[in-house]
Amino acid sequence: MVAGCSTDAEQAAPPSTPPPGVTTVTGGLNVPWAIVFLAGGDALISQRDDATIVRVSPDGTVRTVGGVDDAAPRGEGGLQGIALAPGDESTVFAYYTTASDNRLVRMDFDGRRLGPPRPLLTGLDTATNHHGGALVFGADGSLFVAVGDAAEPDVAQDVRARNGKILRVDREGRPWRDNPFGNEVYSYGHRNVEGLAFDGAGRLWATEFGQNGRDELNLIVAGGNYGWPQAEGDSDDPRLVAPKVTWSTAEASPAGLAIAGGRAHVAALRGQRLWSVPLNGDTVGTPTARFTRTLGRLRAVAHAPDGSLWVSTSNTDGRGSPIAGDDRILRVPAT
C-alpha cells in the first residue's frame, strides 16, 4: 500500500455530531478540494470530481458559479487548487486534470459566473495520483503552483522539468523574473505538495505527502532541493532542505494548509485530524492534533475573515466512509 496517497485503505465513518465548538457551514458537496475567501466573507470552493466551483456564504447558501468542462477527474485528479490574486476578485486561477495533462488556467469572474478557462500552463505530466495542485499568490503578485511527480519520482530532481516542483509564475503563466533556474521552477525534489500558505512575514510553507515513511511540513526557499526521491522525511545530506515537521503517514497524509494565529493548520486525510503547529520565525514548536477521528478525512483548510477556520471533509473521495451530509464545510476555532 502506498501511504499518504488516495490508495489508503477505506476508513471508518466519523460520528454524525460534530465535537463542541465545531459548526457545519454547509454539506452535500462533491469532494471539496480548495477554499479561497472573497472580501465580503463568502468563499469559493472547488469540487474535485464534478469539476465545479461553488460560492458558499457564511449562512450556508451554496451557488454554483461555473467550472471546467474539459476536466477528466480520475484517481486523485480533477479540479484541485484555486486562487485569487491579491486585491483582485475579477479572475480565478485554477489547476485541474484533463484527459492528457494537468494544467493551470485563469477564468474571468463577475461575482456570479465564471468565464471559460484560458490556459496558462499546459502539458504538466499526469497520472492517477501525485498531481500536486495547490495554488497560492505571494504579496508581490507572483503565483506559486505545486506540481506532483505524476508517479515518476526521478523527474523531481530534474530542474529542467516542471513535475515534482513548486513553480512560480506571473498572471500569464510566464516564469517569474528572478526564479533561480531561469524557468518556472522555484523549488524541486517534491513528491506531492497539496498545501501552500504564507506566514505573516512572507515565508512560504508547504505540506507534502510521503510514500511509506514520513509526511512533511516544509519551509520553502528559492532553489531549494527537498530531496525526493533520494530522501523522504529527515536527511543528514547538507545539499537537501530538511523538513520542519515530519509525521508518520498513518497520522497525517497532509493536504490543505492555512496559517493563522501564529500556527500552521494542516488538514490530514488518512490521519483524520487537524494538526496545529506553532510557528516562531523559521522554527516550529510541538504539533498538536485536534478532532482526531471525529470529523473523518480532512482536506482543505482556510482562514476565514471572521478569524475562524473553514475545514472541508473528504469522506466522499472514495477512501472515506461518508455520513449523511458529507462532504461538509465545518467552521472551527483557529485556536
C-alpha positions in Angstrom: 0.0 0.0 0.0 1.3 3.5 -0.9 0.7 5.5 2.2 -0.1 9.2 2.0 -2.0 8.7 -1.3 -5.6 8.1 -2.2 -4.8 4.4 -2.2 -5.1 4.4 1.6 -7.5 1.8 3.0 -11.1 2.8 3.4 -11.7 4.5 6.7 -14.4 4.3 9.3 -17.3 6.8 9.2 -17.0 9.7 11.6 -19.6 10.5 14.3 -22.7 12.2 13.0 -22.5 15.0 15.6 -19.5 17.4 15.4 -17.5 17.9 18.5 -18.1 21.0 20.7 -17.0 24.3 19.1 -17.4 22.9 15.6 -20.4 24.0 13.5 -21.4 23.0 10.0 -21.5 25.7 7.4 -22.9 23.5 4.6 -22.9 20.0 3.3 -23.7 17.8 0.3 -20.5 18.9 -1.5 -18.6 16.8 -4.0 -15.0 16.3 -2.7 -14.3 19.9 -1.8 -10.6 20.5 -2.5 -9.7 24.1 -2.0 -11.2 27.2 -0.3 -10.5 30.9 -1.0 -12.3 33.8 0.5 -13.8 36.8 -1.2 -13.5 40.2 0.5 -17.2 40.1 1.6 -16.8 36.9 3.5 -18.2 34.4 1.0 -15.9 31.6 -0.1 -15.2 30.0 -3.5 -14.8 26.2 -3.1 -13.5 23.8 -5.8 -15.2 20.4 -6.1 -12.7 17.8 -7.4 -14.9 15.2 -9.0 -17.6 17.2 -10.8 -15.1 20.0 -11.6 -17.3 22.8 -10.5 -16.7 25.9 -8.3 -19.4 26.9 -5.8 -19.8 30.1 -3.9 -20.6 29.5 -0.2 -21.9 32.2 2.2 -21.3 32.1 5.9 -25.0 31.3 6.4 -24.6 28.1 4.3 -26.1 29.3 1.0 -24.4 27.5 -1.9 -24.5 28.7 -5.5 -22.6 27.1 -8.4 -20.6 29.8 -10.3 -19.1 27.6 -13.0 -16.4 25.0 -13.7 -14.1 23.5 -16.3 -15.8 21.4 -19.0 -12.6 19.7 -20.2 -11.7 18.3 -16.8 -11.2 14.5 -16.7 -11.3 13.5 -13.0 -9.7 10.2 -12.2 -7.9 8.8 -9.2 -6.7 11.8 -7.2 -7.1 14.2 -10.2 -9.9 16.6 -11.2 -10.4 20.2 -10.3 -8.0 21.0 -7.5 -6.4 24.3 -6.4 -8.0 27.7 -6.9 -6.6 31.1 -6.2 -7.3 34.8 -6.3 -4.6 37.5 -6.9 -4.2 40.0 -4.0 -6.9 42.6 -4.2 -8.4 41.3 -7.4 -11.5 39.2 -7.5 -12.1 39.6 -11.2 -10.1 36.5 -12.1 -10.0 33.0 -10.7 -6.9 30.8 -11.3 -7.4 27.0 -11.2 -5.4 23.8 -11.5 -7.0 20.7 -12.9 -6.6 17.4 -14.8 -7.6 16.8 -18.4 -7.5 13.6 -20.4 -3.9 14.3 -21.4 -2.3 16.7 -18.8 -2.5 18.8 -15.7 -2.9 22.5 -16.4 -3.1 26.0 -14.9 -5.9 28.3 -16.3 -7.5 31.6 -15.5 -11.2 32.4 -15.7 -12.9 35.8 -15.6 -15.3 36.2 -12.7 -18.0 38.8 -12.3 -19.1 37.6 -8.9 -21.9 35.5 -10.2 -20.4 33.4 -13.1 -17.0 32.2 -14.3 -16.0 32.7 -17.8 -14.3 29.9 -19.9 -10.8 28.8 -18.9 -7.8 30.3 -20.6 -4.8 28.0 -20.5 -1.6 29.4 -18.9 0.4 26.3 -18.3 -0.3 23.0 -20.1 1.4 19.7 -20.7 2.2 19.1 -17.0 2.5 15.3 -16.7 -0.4 13.5 -15.2 -1.2 10.0 -13.8 -3.9 8.6 -11.5 -2.1 10.2 -8.5 0.6 12.7 -7.4 -0.9 15.7 -9.1 0.1 18.3 -6.6 -2.5 21.0 -7.3 -2.0 23.7 -4.6 -2.0 27.3 -5.6 -1.2 30.5 -3.7 -0.3 34.1 -4.6 2.5 35.9 -3.0 2.1 39.6 -1.9 4.1 40.7 -4.9 1.6 39.1 -7.3 3.5 36.0 -8.2 1.6 32.7 -8.3 3.1 29.6 -6.8 1.9 26.3 -8.3 2.6 22.9 -6.7 3.0 20.1 -9.4 3.3 16.5 -8.3 5.8 14.0 -9.7 3.0 12.1 -11.6 4.3 8.9 -10.1 7.7 9.3 -11.9 10.0 10.1 -8.9 13.2 10.8 -10.8 11.7 13.8 -12.6 11.6 15.6 -9.2 15.4 16.1 -9.3 15.5 17.5 -12.9 15.3 21.3 -12.7 14.5 21.5 -16.4 11.2 19.6 -15.9 8.1 21.0 -14.2 6.8 18.0 -12.4 7.9 17.3 -8.9 8.3 21.0 -8.3 6.8 24.2 -6.9 6.6 26.7 -9.8 6.5 30.5 -9.6 4.8 32.3 -12.5 3.1 35.6 -13.3 -0.6 36.0 -14.1 0.1 35.0 -17.7 1.9 31.8 -16.7 5.3 33.1 -17.6 8.3 32.4 -15.3 8.7 34.9 -12.5 11.6 37.4 -13.3 14.0 36.2 -10.6 13.4 32.4 -10.5 16.5 30.5 -9.6 16.8 28.4 -12.7 15.6 30.8 -15.4 12.4 28.8 -16.0 9.2 28.3 -14.0 10.9 26.2 -11.3 11.1 27.7 -7.8 11.9 24.6 -5.7 12.4 21.0 -6.5 12.7 17.5 -5.1 8.9 17.3 -4.3 6.8 14.2 -4.4 3.2 15.6 -3.9 2.5 19.0 -2.4 -1.2 19.7 -1.8 -0.9 22.7 0.7 0.7 26.1 0.3 0.4 29.1 2.6 2.4 32.2 3.5 3.0 33.3 7.1 2.8 36.9 8.3 6.4 37.5 7.4 6.0 36.3 3.8 7.6 32.9 4.3 6.2 30.1 2.1 5.2 26.8 3.8 4.1 23.6 2.1 2.6 20.3 3.1 4.0 17.2 1.4 2.8 13.6 1.2 5.5 11.0 1.8 5.4 7.5 0.5 5.8 4.8 3.1 7.7 6.6 5.7 7.3 10.3 6.6 5.0 13.1 5.6 6.3 16.7 5.8 5.7 20.3 6.6 8.4 22.3 4.8 9.6 25.9 4.7 10.2 26.7 1.0 13.2 28.6 -0.2 14.1 29.6 -3.7 16.2 26.9 -5.4 15.8 24.5 -2.5 16.1 20.8 -3.1 13.6 18.9 -0.9 15.1 15.5 -1.5 12.6 13.3 -3.3 13.2 10.6 -4.2 16.6 10.3 -2.6 15.1 11.3 0.8 11.8 11.0 2.5 11.5 12.9 5.7 14.7 13.9 7.6 18.1 13.6 6.0 21.6 14.4 7.0 22.6 15.3 3.4 23.6 19.0 3.6 22.5 19.5 0.0 18.9 19.0 0.9 16.4 21.2 2.7 15.3 19.4 5.8 11.6 19.4 6.7 10.4 21.4 9.8 8.0 18.7 10.9 7.6 15.1 9.9 4.7 12.7 10.7 4.1 9.0 10.0 1.8 8.6 7.0 -0.8 6.9 9.3 -1.2 10.1 11.4 -1.1 12.6 8.6 -1.3 12.4 4.8 -1.2 16.2 5.0 -3.4 18.1 2.4 -4.6 21.6 3.0 -2.7 24.3 4.9 -3.6 27.6 6.5 -1.6 29.9 8.7 -3.4 31.8 11.4 -2.7 32.9 15.0 1.0 32.1 14.6 0.2 28.5 13.8 0.2 26.3 10.7 -3.1 24.4 10.5 -2.7 21.1 8.5 -5.7 19.1 7.3 -4.9 15.3 7.5 -6.6 12.8 5.2 -5.5 9.4 6.4 -4.8 10.8 9.9 -8.3 12.2 10.2 -7.3 15.2 12.3 -6.3 18.8 12.1 -2.7 19.4 13.1 -1.8 22.7 14.8 1.9 23.6 14.5 3.3 26.7 16.4 5.5 28.8 14.2 8.3 31.0 15.6 10.1 32.6 12.6 11.6 29.8 10.7 11.4 27.3 13.6 8.4 25.3 14.8 7.1 24.1 18.1 5.5 20.8 19.0 2.5 19.9 16.8 -0.8 19.1 18.5 -3.7 17.1 17.0 -7.3 18.4 17.0 -10.5 16.5 16.3 -8.7 13.2 15.9 -11.1 10.7 14.1 -14.1 12.8 14.9 -14.7 14.5 11.6 -13.4 11.9 9.1 -10.9 12.7 6.4 -9.9 16.4 6.2 -8.7 18.0 3.0 -9.0 21.8 2.8 -8.4 24.4 5.5 -8.6 28.2 5.1 -8.5 31.2 7.4 -11.9 33.0 7.3 -12.4 36.7 7.6 -14.1 36.3 11.0 -11.0 34.6 12.4 -12.3 31.1 12.3 -11.0 28.2 10.1 -13.1 26.6 7.4 -12.3 23.0 7.1 -13.6 20.6 4.4 -14.2 16.9 4.9 -13.2 14.4 2.2 -15.3 11.4 3.0 -16.8 11.1 -0.5 -13.4 10.8 -2.2 -13.6 7.0 -2.5 -11.3 6.4 0.5 -13.7 7.5 3.3 -17.0 6.3 4.7 -19.4 9.2 4.3 -22.2 10.0 6.6 -25.4 11.9 5.8 -24.5 15.5 4.7 -20.9 14.7 3.5 -18.9 16.3 2.3 -19.2 19.2 4.6 -17.6 22.6 5.3 -17.0 23.0 9.0 -16.3 26.2 11.0 -13.8 25.6 13.8 -12.0 28.0 16.1 -8.4 28.8 15.0 -7.1 28.1 18.5 
